[in-house]
Amino acid sequence: KITLYRLASQSRIINALINAAKNGKEVTVVIELQARFDEANNIRWTQELKQEGVEVIFGVRGLKVHSKVLLISRKEGGKIRDYAAIGTGNLNESTARIYTDYHLFTCDKRISRDLNMLFEFFDSNYLQQNYEHLVVSPHFTRKKFYALIDREIEHAKNGRPAAIRMKLNALADIGIIDKLYEASQSGVRIQLIVRGICSLIPGREGLSEHIEVISVVDRFLEHMRLYYFENNGDPSVLMGSADLMTRNIDHRVEVLVPVYDTDIQQELLEHFDIYWRDNVKARLLDPESQNSYRPSSDE
């Protein structure tokens, strides 16, 4: 079971799915026909998949399916074992060469159980699922982010460690921005790496003096979405397909997955720190929108 948004013109993913179907595997593909610039391509792949006996679901009416998820169920030792992959990038060989993305590949039953429920939702849209671990738009992402930010605010007010770090493509949702302003005013330290659109104004006294924002645009398209909440030393870490724009939160099917493994959490945080220290391609967003490059150490 897989969701597909953008595909390469010669897709090995499609070939693998068709080969699986020809070899007697049950294959379900949720394909978004309204993927901008790729509509004709996706229609062509849809026709080919259906001809080969693959079950094709055409997204969800009124919502774009932008999530990047895969679920493989195998019989091993007489039992069914699920393998889940949830990521920030499309399964597209062309863009994979020039985008930077994350994918979490896991056998954690907590994740695969929720992912099975997500595919049930795709099959029967009238059934709203209650996920225990995945954060799924359009029903749950806004509430989850408000709750995570409120928790950091509570920690800061009580003198406990509180911080928020985010790496994303765009930050434009007014509700989330207002929450981040509230967190800043409560003393939460906030670091944001926003590649593109950023409607938040950092560094303004009385509003956002505890918020710093940089933008990094380098050789590869910075496409990861990573969300880190300090939580008094017991961090919550999320990664997935959703930027913090109203369309992603309220009008698309997006999936964020919690990262529970502490080693992976640390690796992701180290990546963030490397980006944050960049002094070659990083622009500093400021209240005056000068967006100057961060000076290098030898200047």
N, C-alpha and C positions, 0 to 999 in steps of 0.2 A: 504494500500500500504506500502510495507516494503522492505528494503534491508537486505540481510543476507550474512554474510561472514563465520563465524565459528559457528557451532551449537553443542550442547551437543548430546551425543549418544542416550539419551532418552530426546527428546526436547519437553518441554511443550509449547514452542512458536509454533512449528509446529502443535501440537495438537490443540492449540487455533485457529490457522489459518484454519485448516481443519474443526473444529467445526463451525467457522464463515461461511465458504462456504456451509456447510451442512444446515445451518440455513438461507440460502438465501442471504447472504451478498456477495458483489462483492469483491474478494480478489485478489490482484496482488502481486507477490513475485519476486523481483529481486535477484537472487542467483548467487554467484560467484563460478563457477565450478573449478577455478584454485586457490582456497585458499590453500596455501601450507600445507601439511600434512592432509588436510581434503577433498581432492578431492573425494575419494570413498564415504565418508559419505555424502557429498553434492549431489552427483549423486543419491544416494539412496533416500534422502529426496525429490529431484526433481521428481523422478518417483512417489513417494507416493502423493505428492501435485497434480500432473497432474491427477492422477487416481481419485482424489476427486473433480476435477473440478476447481482447483485453476489456475489462469492464471500465468504462469511462464515465466520470461524473463531471458535469460542466459547472463546477464551482457552486456558489450559493447565490440565489437570486437577491439582488440589491446590495451585495457585498463582493468586493474583490478578494479572492483567496491569494494572499501574498506570503503565506507561511512557507517555510522550507523544511519539510519533514518527510521522514521515511521510516517505515515500520516493516521489518521482516520477521516472520514467524516460522520457526523450524522445529521439526520433531527431532529431539536429541535424547537418546536413552529412554525412549518411550514417553517422554514428556515434551510439551511445547515450550520452547524458549523464544522470547522476543528480543530482537535487536532494534534499538531506536537510534535514529540520527536526526538531530534538530540543529539548524544552523542559521547563519545570517546571510548566506549567499545562495544564488540559484545553482542548480546542477547543470551547468552550462560550460562546456569545455572551452569555448571562446573567451568568455568573460573571466573564467577561472585563471587565465594566464595574466590578467592585468588588474584583477581586483584582489584586495586582501579581505579574507573572511574567516569566520570560525564555524566549525561544526563539532558538536558534542556527540560522540558515538558511545552508547551505553547499553548495558543489559539490566540496569536498575529497574526493578519491577514497578516502583512507584511512578517512574516516567512512562514506561510502556503501557501501564494500565490507563493513565490519562490519555495517552496517544490513541489507544484503541477507542476511547470514548469520543475523541475528536473525529475519528473516521466514521463513527456511528452518527455524529452530527452531520457530516457531509452527506451521508446516505439518507438521513431523515432530518431535515432542517427544523422541523417542528419540535424536536426533542432538544431542549436546552440542557446541556450537561453541567455538572458541578465538579470542576477539576480540583484535586487536592494539591497538586504541585505545579502543573503548567499554568502559565498566565496567558490567557487567550482573549484576544479582541474578537468582537466588539463588546462582550459582556463584562469582562473582569479586569482589563488592564488599567483603566482609570482608577477604579477603587483600590487596586493593589498598589499603584504608585502613590496615591494619596496616603494610604496606610503606612507604607515604608518611609515616606518623608515625615509624616507625623511622628513616627517612632523616633527618628533622628532628632526632631525638634524636642521631644520629651527628654531624650538623653542629654541634649545640650542644656536645657533649662535646669537639669538636676546635676550639672557638673560632670557628667560622664562623657567618655569619648564618643564623638559624633562627627561623621563626615560622609559626604556623597561624592562619588566619582563616576562620570559617565563619558563614554565615547560613542558618538552617534553621527548620523549623516545630517540630521535636521532637528531643530528645536523650535517649534512654532505654536504649540498648543497653549492657549492663554491660561487655562486652569492649572496646568503643570508649572508654567512659569510663575504664576502667582504663589503656588506652593513653595517653589524654590526661593522666591523672595522672602516668604514667611520664615523659611528655614534659616536663611542668611541673617535675618533680623533677630533670630533666636540664638545665633552664635554657631550654627553648623558651618563647618568649612566645606566649600563646594568647589570641585575642579571639574571643568567640562571641556572635552575635546569635541568640537562640532565642525565637521568638514564643510558644510554648506550653510543653509539658512539658519540663522540664529536670531530670534526675535527678543531674546533676553538681553538686558543691558547690565553688564557686570560693573562692579567697582563704584557704584553710586552710593554716596554716603546716606545712611538712613534707610536705604532700600536693598542694596546688594553689595555692600563693602566686603562681605566674606565670600563672594563668588569671583572666581577667575575663569576665563574662557580663552582657549586658543583654537586655531584652525590649522590643520596640517593637510596640505595637498601636495603630494609628491609623485614619484614615478608611477606608483600603483594607486588605483582608486581606493581610498580608505572607506571600506564598506561595512566594517564590523559595528554591531550594536552591543555594548557592554555596559552593565549597570551595577554599581558597587555601593552598598550601604554598610557603614562601619558597625552599627548596632552594638556599641559598647564592647568591642573586641570579639564579637561573634557574628562576622559579616554575612550579609545576604548578597549573593552574586547572581545576576541574571544575564543571559545572552539570547539573541534570537533575531527575528525578522523585523521587529517594530521600531521605527523612529518615534520621537515624541511630537508628532503632528496630529491634528484632530482627525485627519483621514485614516491614519494608522490605528488610532485608539478607538474610534467610534464607527468607522465605515469600512473596515477591512477585517478579514480573518487573519490575524497575526498570532504567532506563538513565540513566547519567551520561555526558556527552560532554566530552572534553578541549577546552579553548579554546586553540588554538595561536597565533592572531593576536595579536601583542603590543599592538596598538591596542585591541582588544576587551578583552584582559586589563586594560589600564590603565583603560578605561572602567568595567569591573566593580569594580575596586578603588576607584575614585573614588566609585562608588555606595555601596560598603561604608563608606568613610570618612564620607560624609554621614550615613548611618544611625548610625554609631558616635559622631558628635559631637552627636547629637540631645539637646536639653535641654528638650523639651516633653512627649514621650510615652514617653521611655525610662525604664524601671525598672532599677535596679541590683540584680542578684542578689548576695547576700552570704551568708556562712556561717550567719547567724542567720535567713535567709529573711525578712527584713523587706521586701525588694523595694520599696524606696522610690523615688519618682520622682527622677531626676537633677535637682538644682536648676538653675534657669535662670540665665543670666549676670547678670540684673538683680536677683537676690535677695541 
